């Protein structure tokens, strides 16, 4: 199992930061990964992926755990991390 850890700084309220994640959630849902929110935290679950999102006062953290099926399907964790970081930077205006 491979784990991806991503942090994105922000200077927004938790609600504003969560709104900025809408496009990330939409993209993840295309791959069968859904977010279940409880306040500033979300649990991510999908066929070959699990993890979470934690929005803090000045940064958000995303942890993705890729299961064996993701690796078998050819998911490259380095490319996936880079793609997510790029999307977050665009969403948060960096």
C-alpha positions as CSV (number, residue, x, y, z in Angstrom):
1,X,0.0,0.0,0.0
2,X,1.3,3.4,-1.0
3,X,0.4,6.6,1.0
4,X,0.3,10.1,-0.4
5,X,0.5,13.1,1.9
6,X,-0.2,16.6,0.6
7,X,-0.4,19.9,2.5
8,X,-1.8,23.1,1.0
9,X,-1.4,26.4,2.9
10,X,-4.3,28.8,2.8
11,X,-5.5,32.0,4.6
12,X,-9.2,31.3,4.3
13,X,-12.0,30.3,6.6
14,X,-12.7,26.6,6.9
15,X,-15.9,27.1,4.9
16,X,-14.1,29.0,2.1
17,X,-11.3,26.4,2.0
18,X,-13.8,23.6,1.8
19,X,-15.6,25.4,-1.1
20,X,-12.2,25.6,-2.9
21,X,-12.0,21.8,-2.7
22,X,-15.2,21.3,-4.8
23,X,-13.4,20.7,-8.0
24,X,-11.0,18.3,-6.3
25,X,-14.0,16.4,-4.9
26,X,-15.6,16.4,-8.4
27,X,-12.5,15.0,-10.0
28,X,-12.2,12.3,-7.3
29,X,-15.8,11.3,-7.7
30,X,-15.1,10.6,-11.4
31,X,-12.8,7.8,-10.2
32,X,-15.3,6.5,-7.7
33,X,-13.8,8.2,-4.6
34,X,-16.3,10.0,-2.4
35,X,-15.9,12.4,0.5
36,X,-18.0,12.2,3.6
37,X,-17.7,15.5,5.5
38,X,-18.0,16.0,9.3
39,X,-17.2,19.7,9.9
40,X,-13.6,20.4,8.7
41,X,-12.7,16.8,8.2
42,X,-13.7,14.3,5.4
43,X,-13.2,10.6,5.0
44,X,-12.3,9.5,1.5
45,X,-13.4,6.1,0.3
46,X,-13.3,4.4,-3.0
47,X,-12.7,1.0,-4.6
48,X,-8.9,1.1,-4.3
49,X,-8.4,4.3,-2.3
50,X,-9.0,5.5,1.2
51,X,-7.9,8.5,3.2
52,X,-9.0,11.8,4.5
53,X,-9.0,15.6,4.3
54,X,-8.4,17.8,7.3
55,X,-8.9,21.6,7.0
56,X,-7.0,23.6,9.6
57,X,-6.8,27.3,10.3
58,X,-3.9,27.9,7.9
59,X,-3.5,24.7,5.8
60,X,-5.3,21.6,4.7
61,X,-3.9,18.1,4.7
62,X,-4.9,15.3,2.4
63,X,-3.9,11.7,3.0
64,X,-4.6,9.1,0.3
65,X,-3.9,5.4,0.8
66,X,-3.7,3.5,-2.5
67,X,-4.6,-0.1,-2.2
68,X,-3.3,-3.0,-4.2
69,X,-6.0,-2.7,-6.8
70,X,-4.8,0.9,-7.5
71,X,-1.3,-0.3,-8.0
72,X,-2.5,-3.2,-10.2
73,X,-4.4,-0.7,-12.3
74,X,-1.2,1.2,-12.9
75,X,-1.8,4.2,-10.7
76,X,1.6,6.0,-10.2
77,X,1.6,7.6,-6.8
78,X,4.2,10.2,-7.7
79,X,2.2,11.4,-10.7
80,X,-1.0,11.3,-8.8
81,X,0.5,13.4,-6.0
82,X,1.9,15.9,-8.5
83,X,-1.5,16.2,-10.2
84,X,-3.3,16.8,-7.0
85,X,-0.8,19.4,-5.8
86,X,-1.1,21.2,-9.2
87,X,-4.9,21.3,-8.9
88,X,-4.8,22.5,-5.3
89,X,-2.4,25.3,-6.2
90,X,-4.7,26.4,-9.0
91,X,-7.8,26.2,-6.8
92,X,-6.1,28.2,-4.0
93,X,-4.6,30.8,-6.4
94,X,-0.9,30.0,-6.0
